Amino acid sequence: MNIEQPGQKSRAPCHLLLVMVRWGDRWTAGASGPPVLYRHHACGQIGHVELHCSVCGQPMRAADVDVLPGPGSGDGSA
């Protein structure tokens, strides 16, 4: 058994939650701003989570991507 695997599995939902928090901060935070701030360990700056392409680094929004069948889809096209 890989000792690190449970840690990786437990951190994965945190990525999703940070993206959801960004949505909430953008659309529901009042005039006083978001209820919590996030300091990035690597640069020490207060920032927010954004999705970026793992290949080119450009932002990934719903309008910027096509959803294609993957190798596990079972449709034979991947």
CORQUI-V53760 format. One record per helix or strand. SS is the DSSP state (a for helix, b for strand). FROM is the first residue (numbers start at 1). TO is the last residue. Records with the same first field share a line. If there is no record, write none. Layout:
SS = FROM-TO, FROM-TO
//
This chain:
a = 5-28, 62-64
b = 30-30, 33-33, 38-39, 46-47, 52-52, 59-59
//
